[in-house]
Amino acid sequence: MNNSVKLRLACRLRNRAEVRDEELLSKLLTKDWKVGVRTAELDGSIVKLLSLNPRRDEFILTLSLKKPEHLENLIKSIVRECWYIDIYYNFRGDDARRVAEALGVMFERKGVSEVKLSGVDLKVSAYPSHEALTVSYRVGWAEVSKGAVLKIHERLCGAPKSSILSRMMGWMR
Amino acid sequence: MSEEYKREHVFGIDYGTSDFKYGPITLGEVPEVVENRGYFVDKESLMSKLMDIRRDVIVGKELPLFLESRKSLAERMVYPMRNGVIGKDDWRAWRVVEELTKYALDSFAPGDEEFEGFYLVASVSMVAPRYMYEKLFEIFKRMNEERTLIKAATIIPQPLAVAIAHKIPTCVVVESGHGNSQICPISMYPIRDAVLALNRGGSSANILMAEILKDAGYGDLAKEESLVRRVKEELGLLPRELDSAIDYAKANPEKVRGRLRIPGTRIVIDLGEHSWTRFLVGEYVFNPNHEIFQSYFARGMPKPSDVKIGDTFFYGMMDMADAIIESVEKCPIELQPHLYSKILLSGGNFGWRVPEDLREVAVTSDLKLSSMLREKGIEDVEVRITEEPRFSVWRGCIVYGYAVPIDYEWDWNRMEGWLYLA
């Protein structure tokens, strides 16, 4: 798995955004995030506002994620203002095969499958001729508060590896 | 049909002059890429019959498997978008476009019953005439004959897609691909009267690279276009200032030496004492007027010529800074400073690499163009290379498809909106 994972989030707002596009992230994110013009950064993870729809009740973010907990942090901050958030992962090459295997999905056949994970329905689309796999799911506050986002992320991208030192010392805990 | 369905099924296609970039919104940040070309199989040949090859045109990743001799390559390989414009009656080029479009959509179309076709956003050159839009829509309609692949389609010019991807409503987009370069000032919409095109792109640099390879003793390899392109991408450099870069290269031959091994073959290219010519490759794209290029023209290398294609005049030898200035000066004076302060460079032709130890003499495209514009008296210039310039058009298509509401129907006067096909 790559050093940073790239995701796309489509967020459906409860009310239409009344701030300018440039102000949306600062309105939604917690103070840990350094907010710039349409982008925000937290310890190497970068979120970008890709677009708001013309009705201004939905927006799309792209996220380049360094640490899984940043995803949870981001989702928790945004979901309070949203009916739901759709989270999209796209995997290519060996990563696509590995994720398909982890989810028990046939990668060699093009098509859409549904998989349940942590109480959430995942939609898995396989494109074997391009060696690509897309996984998407929808979360609202209920799923977020149960910690589903982090659990699913770890299942898809693998739990962060502990350092060799912590693994050596693990027996002491 | 809901906005939510559309959001899941936006599909972007960038008909680039060299590469064809495509894929649905769910692919994230990086589209699939194949070469924008098709190979017409000799269906009368005994081997085609024996092998039961039923298609007349081969496109996509498996194309190399069907290639025959080098001679037939020239006759049978068609690059439809070479200069961004396809002749109305060039049936072979249109056939390739149709096949590529089908190849792209087919490979991502889900098989489930819920699928009612993609919302396709296609992007073509800024200089594409109206009949190209009409022809493309006809092709899109035909896509649905066997199975519904396209719910609705729209077409946008490539520079507008770049501006959309970067959410910059006022800017100059310089899109430089394989076949040509387009300079397009944008103030909410492209300012069509100010668009300027150069008959120079990555292919011009390839032609020069081929000459350099011949001079260095690799005349046999210089005939293989894809190899020449690879050598250009790996060894070509963009000089900060050409004369001093050449002096530097001659004083530091080992530092500048260009050597390249082609993986999977026994080929090793070593430019040796000709390594200083690495700087010519980048310079030629930005300014082919330096006297050093005269020796190549004198030996028969074709000079980029001024040509008229459709209604558009493509300049051959105008340097890139002059082209930007001429284009911007066709816009209202009040707008000009805003345009100079946001110049976006997009397209694979701006991806010049700068090796760490050559930072003194080699530069990236944005720095080169900034200094060229400053030399010509333009102050407060900000030139930016788009993030992954090869893909910015495709990304713009995706953002555009997401943003245009489903009930905003195609209007031939405004040239925007969705044309429903299913």
Interface residues (C-beta under 8 A of the other chain):
Chain A: K6 L7 R8 A10 D21 R38 L50 S51 L52 N53 P54 R55 E58 I60 T62 Y88 N90 R92 K110 G111 V112 S125 Y127 S129 H130 A132 T134 S136
Chain B: E3 R7 G23 I25 T26 L27 G28 E29 V30 E32 S107 F108 P110 G111 D112 K167 V399 Y402 A403 V404 P405
